[in-house]
Amino acid sequence: MSHSLQERFQAAIAGLSPASDRFVPELVERTLSLARECQASDIHLVPVAGGKSLHMLWRIDGVLHQVAVVDKVAPNIIARLKILSELLTYRTDVPQEGRIRTGDESVEMRVSTFPTVHGEKAVVRLFVGSGSYRYIEDLGLPPDLDEELRRCLNQTSGALLVSGPAGTGKTTTLYACLRNLLRDATHPRSLCTLEDPVEALVPGAAQSAIKPDAGFDYATALRSLMRQDPEVIMVGEIRDRPTAETVFQASLTGQLVLTSFHAGSAAEAVGRLFDLGVEPYLLRSGLLGVLSQRLVRRLCGCARPATSAEDALGLAVTRCRLPHGCERCGQTGYSGRLLLAEALNPRLPELGRAILTRTDSDALEQAAVAAGMQTILQRAVTAVDAEQTSPVEVRRVLGPR
């Protein structure tokens, strides 16, 4: 895809004159427009030696691609992005974060700058617009996981944990849950969120952005929010012990709490909560479920059948296809992404007992599998067998386990 992207970028900026006063503004505008058109999730602008040039890379379907090297105007491009996102252009020695306000709800862009030895590095994150966030039925979950997620959302108290590494769509899932709760409510409900940052506006929810530098962190904000008569609370992320404890205390006092957590699997998420100091009885009583998820790239229609058993890379599949590449997919062999997930239900008696006895993550996962849970790896094998993704993509995302 990199070669195709390079050609599209050069075509997009053709006709711009470096001598023009409008060169940098037009270059930035066309870059942002084309990145959105190509469905990039991030634009990376990395300064190289001398500080006058930038390597431009775009993340598409979770993978970075080299797009261009922009010469001579690197500081001007970063400065233009800082102007658009209302940041301090004269501060190049500290990280800054801002939002590009376009007035279009279908466009949401956040800019982050960071000082390096060669100059400022910038990353533009492109979010799905406020009016476009999906519902649960649009996430592509298999029927059993869709049903399990809805079971949790039908409760009036307890905590639903969405786990996974960074960039696996946890926030998208949480927003989908919020939108379902608002759409399906038969009477007005008090829905509140604490986020860092607020990534999209959800009509009907009272959304707040935390400000740790001002003492308004997750734990402090959540304790105050409890006095606002909330029925549903979304906490963007559990980062520390005070936040974790407050989340589970809220889940036991009549609130439905939705939150995310960085962990590699559903069982590992429970183990990490133990490590944070959350007491087993709080988890056993307050945890409704853990949904752990990953995203893998979906094969394009140009994929070719595997020709040898080695192509399966050790996965227990009966058949598989491999990426090939065509003009439609930009020569990558992939188009779009597929959600893989597993759900751990701590309300099952055997899992509840395992949690109360602080069972380690491996043993807890074995107990969950014995109780009927399909792991993410098992879901991945099913996806490969169904020719939705490839063995090499599964190994890229999940590793050699």
Buried (B, 14 or more C-beta within 10 A) or exposed (E): BBEBBBEBBEEBBEEBEEEEEEBBBBBBEBBBEBBBEBEBBBBBBBBBEEBBBBBBBBBBBBBEBBBBEBEEBBBBBBBBBBBBBEBEEEEBEEEBBBBBEEEEEEBBBBBBBEBEEBBBBBBBBBBBBBEEBBBBEEBBBBEEBBEBBBBBBEBEBBBBBBBBBEEBBBBBBBBBBBBBBBEEEEEEBEBBBBBBBBBBBBEBBEBBBBEEEEEBBBBBBBEEBBEEEBBBBBBBBBBEBBBBBBBBBBBBEEBBBBBBBBBBBBBBBBBBBBEBEBBBEBBBBBBBBBBBBBBBBBBBEBBEEBEEEEBBBEBEBEEBBBBBBBEEBBBBBBBEBBBBBBBBBBBBEEBBEBBBEEBBBEEBBBBBBEBEBBBBBBBBBBBBBEBBBBBBBBBEBBEEE
